[in-house]
Amino acid sequence: MALAPVASITTRCCIAGGGPAGMMLGFLLARAGVDVVVLEKHADFLRDFRGDTVHPSTLEVMHELGVLEEFLKLPHDEVRELGGQIGDEFVQLADFSHLPTVSKFIALVPQWDFLDFLADHARVYPTFKLIMQAEVVDLLESEGRVAGVRAETPDGELDVRADLTIGADGRGSIVRDKAGLAAQEFGAPMDVLWFRLSRKPSDGEQTLGRIKAGKMMVMLNRGQYWQCGYLIRKGEFENIKARGIEQFRADIVSVVPFSGDRMHELPDWEPIKLLTVRIDRLLKWFRPGLLCIGDAAHAMSPIGGVGINLAIQDAVATANILAERLTRNTVGLADLERVQLRRDFPTRMTQELQVFMQNNVIDRVLGNTDFRAPWPLKLFNRWPFLRRIPARLVGVGFRPEHVRSPDSARPRPPSRPEHFSLWDVLPWDLLPWRW
Ligand SMILES: Cc1cc2nc3c(=O)[nH]c(=O)nc-3n(C[C@H](O)[C@H](O)[C@H](O)COP(=O)(O)OP(=O)(O)OC[C@H]3O[C@@H](n4cnc5c(N)ncnc54)[C@H](O)[C@@H]3O)c2cc1C
């Protein structure tokens, strides 16, 4: 039997994966005039819920790219405060209104709209190419370095030869496996069940976490419906299923009593999706000719909903460091290491906070029917300025990135000074008084 011939294309940079990290990097590199090919295994971006939170620091990046106004014309909801209902006590946890960013809220935008938006803006640049239904299955190697990828497409196999390959193919990354990059695992005591419940005006507005009777649920206000995340002990899903859907519905109603009249929306397990929570981080994010970013370099826990944001920040830092070198084809191993050095600190800090929250809050809550709001949390109700700390950690995070990669269509100096003064970087927004 004759084998189908392998088609081949050559580019400067090949990105495996069209998620937030891959699409943002593709956009930024094309904008800088770099020849870039993004390979995405799915036919479109329209998939199950996988996070809708576009954080203030990502909105700041959109502002720096000059597309924020247009982006916010997409249907979206704005979260300006976060709260927690712990037993009978309500605690206001985060207030985004003091952040040093243009948008002082989290925008809830379906991830497919966000990715379509990035793709549409990237396509404006002639050096951008997005190939859908192209699943990366292997790496191409030449003289000890990664020289591109092999992908399977509906038309047969495709080799994309590239000076630099980026693994942005998420937490199940085949690129990182094939490259033999080792990861450190941090474990997680919980998994999350995601589903929707319709919303009524009488439910209240606020996006919040609910803790009651040893159970925990997060509810994101999406206008017409609540996007719900119900936390369970790791590996418990099969046992929960074995107890039956009726028992599961009763558990939900015990945490959120007003949801009782909507339990017909969960007739069986079909609308309920399991997110297996994982936290890990590559020890080394690169090899000659290859760099991993986003979830492929560091799978994040859903705590704080920061995975998309970190993926975007990685993309911005990668473009800042590599875009101009890519145009001249002078990217060396030291440049790839600079990307890891730049992004390792914020990733490490965020993951350590997530592990702390997992072990000290979530692990204690699940199954503990007598959990009460710890006293430091109660201070948030008494002193509102304390709410700026979680807002800063969640909304902006550690070491926010700013767009410094060039725009080939509009050569001009970056919108912000290259070096901040101490005045610029100190977290003034955390101070208790207003300016
Ligand atoms: C159920 C769920 C809920 C979540 N909720 C939130 C949230 O509320 N907020 C938040 O910030 N984060 C959330 N996350 C995490 C968030 O989705 C990720 O951290 C973020 O999307 C990482 O972006 P990424 O681009 O690195 O990877 P991904 O978003 O995983 O993108 C990887 C892309 O690569 C493609 N791909 C994979 N393998 C291949 C291959 N072999 N060849 C070609 N393409 C490939 C995938 O189809 C995908 O499009 C959630 C995740 C899940 C699963």
The ligand as an SDF file (V2000), in Angstrom:
LIG
                    3D

 53 58  0  0  0  0  0  0  0  0999 V2000
  -12.9790   23.0260   33.1340 C   0  0  0  0  0  0  0  0  0  0  0  0
  -11.9090   24.0830   33.2420 C   0  0  0  0  0  0  0  0  0  0  0  0
  -12.1980   25.2880   33.8090 C   0  0  0  0  0  0  0  0  0  0  0  0
  -11.2290   26.2770   33.9120 C   0  0  0  0  0  0  0  0  0  0  0  0
  -11.5420   27.4900   34.4500 N   0  0  0  0  0  0  0  0  0  0  0  0
  -10.6640   28.5030   34.4030 C   0  0  0  0  0  0  0  0  0  0  0  0
  -11.0410   29.8270   34.7800 C   0  0  0  0  0  0  0  0  0  0  0  0
  -12.1750   30.0840   35.1620 O   0  0  0  0  0  0  0  0  0  0  0  0
  -10.1130   30.8010   34.6750 N   0  0  0  0  0  0  0  0  0  0  0  0
   -8.8510   30.5440   34.2280 C   0  0  0  0  0  0  0  0  0  0  0  0
   -8.0470   31.4910   34.1460 O   0  0  0  0  0  0  0  0  0  0  0  0
   -8.4660   29.3220   33.8820 N   0  0  0  0  0  0  0  0  0  0  0  0
   -9.3480   28.2930   33.9310 C   0  0  0  0  0  0  0  0  0  0  0  0
   -8.9800   27.0540   33.5060 N   0  0  0  0  0  0  0  0  0  0  0  0
   -7.6110   26.8360   33.0950 C   0  0  0  0  0  0  0  0  0  0  0  0
   -7.3800   27.4670   31.7620 C   0  0  0  0  0  0  0  0  0  0  0  0
   -8.2870   26.9630   30.8140 O   0  0  0  0  0  0  0  0  0  0  0  0
   -5.9300   27.1960   31.3520 C   0  0  0  0  0  0  0  0  0  0  0  0
   -5.0200   27.5040   32.3880 O   0  0  0  0  0  0  0  0  0  0  0  0
   -5.5630   28.0520   30.1510 C   0  0  0  0  0  0  0  0  0  0  0  0
   -6.5050   27.8640   29.1390 O   0  0  0  0  0  0  0  0  0  0  0  0
   -4.1460   27.7180   29.6800 C   0  0  0  0  0  0  0  0  0  0  0  0
   -3.9650   28.2330   28.3980 O   0  0  0  0  0  0  0  0  0  0  0  0
   -2.9870   27.5000   27.3740 P   0  0  0  0  0  0  0  0  0  0  0  0
   -3.1070   28.2510   26.1090 O   0  0  0  0  0  0  0  0  0  0  0  0
   -1.6640   27.3470   27.9990 O   0  0  0  0  0  0  0  0  0  0  0  0
   -3.5490   26.0280   27.2370 O   0  0  0  0  0  0  0  0  0  0  0  0
   -4.9840   25.5170   26.7340 P   0  0  0  0  0  0  0  0  0  0  0  0
   -6.0430   26.5160   26.9890 O   0  0  0  0  0  0  0  0  0  0  0  0
   -5.1580   24.1590   27.2640 O   0  0  0  0  0  0  0  0  0  0  0  0
   -4.8120   25.4720   25.1570 O   0  0  0  0  0  0  0  0  0  0  0  0
   -4.0990   24.4520   24.5280 C   0  0  0  0  0  0  0  0  0  0  0  0
   -4.6020   24.3570   23.1160 C   0  0  0  0  0  0  0  0  0  0  0  0
   -3.8070   23.4320   22.4340 O   0  0  0  0  0  0  0  0  0  0  0  0
   -4.6300   22.5530   21.7010 C   0  0  0  0  0  0  0  0  0  0  0  0
   -3.9120   21.2860   21.5980 N   0  0  0  0  0  0  0  0  0  0  0  0
   -3.7020   20.3640   22.5450 C   0  0  0  0  0  0  0  0  0  0  0  0
   -2.9410   19.3670   22.0870 N   0  0  0  0  0  0  0  0  0  0  0  0
   -2.6700   19.6710   20.8100 C   0  0  0  0  0  0  0  0  0  0  0  0
   -1.9340   19.0280   19.7910 C   0  0  0  0  0  0  0  0  0  0  0  0
   -1.3320   17.8550   19.9980 N   0  0  0  0  0  0  0  0  0  0  0  0
   -1.8500   19.6100   18.5700 N   0  0  0  0  0  0  0  0  0  0  0  0
   -2.4610   20.8020   18.3300 C   0  0  0  0  0  0  0  0  0  0  0  0
   -3.1860   21.4540   19.2620 N   0  0  0  0  0  0  0  0  0  0  0  0
   -3.2800   20.9030   20.4850 C   0  0  0  0  0  0  0  0  0  0  0  0
   -5.9120   22.4380   22.5190 C   0  0  0  0  0  0  0  0  0  0  0  0
   -6.9930   22.0380   21.7250 O   0  0  0  0  0  0  0  0  0  0  0  0
   -6.0420   23.8650   23.0450 C   0  0  0  0  0  0  0  0  0  0  0  0
   -6.7710   24.6750   22.1540 O   0  0  0  0  0  0  0  0  0  0  0  0
   -9.9270   26.0390   33.4360 C   0  0  0  0  0  0  0  0  0  0  0  0
   -9.6260   24.8090   32.8430 C   0  0  0  0  0  0  0  0  0  0  0  0
  -10.6090   23.8430   32.7320 C   0  0  0  0  0  0  0  0  0  0  0  0
  -10.2680   22.5350   32.0590 C   0  0  0  0  0  0  0  0  0  0  0  0
  1  2  1  0
  2  3  1  0
  2 52  2  0
  3  4  2  0
  4  5  1  0
  4 50  1  0
  5  6  2  0
  6  7  1  0
  6 13  1  0
  7  8  2  0
  7  9  1  0
  9 10  1  0
 10 11  2  0
 10 12  1  0
 12 13  2  0
 13 14  1  0
 14 15  1  0
 14 50  1  0
 15 16  1  0
 16 17  1  0
 16 18  1  0
 18 19  1  0
 18 20  1  0
 20 21  1  0
 20 22  1  0
 22 23  1  0
 23 24  1  0
 24 25  2  0
 24 26  1  0
 24 27  1  0
 27 28  1  0
 28 29  2  0
 28 30  1  0
 28 31  1  0
 31 32  1  0
 32 33  1  0
 33 34  1  0
 33 48  1  0
 34 35  1  0
 35 36  1  0
 35 46  1  0
 36 37  1  0
 36 45  1  0
 37 38  2  0
 38 39  1  0
 39 40  1  0
 39 45  2  0
 40 41  1  0
 40 42  2  0
 42 43  1  0
 43 44  2  0
 44 45  1  0
 46 47  1  0
 46 48  1  0
 48 49  1  0
 50 51  2  0
 51 52  1  0
 52 53  1  0
M  END
$$$$
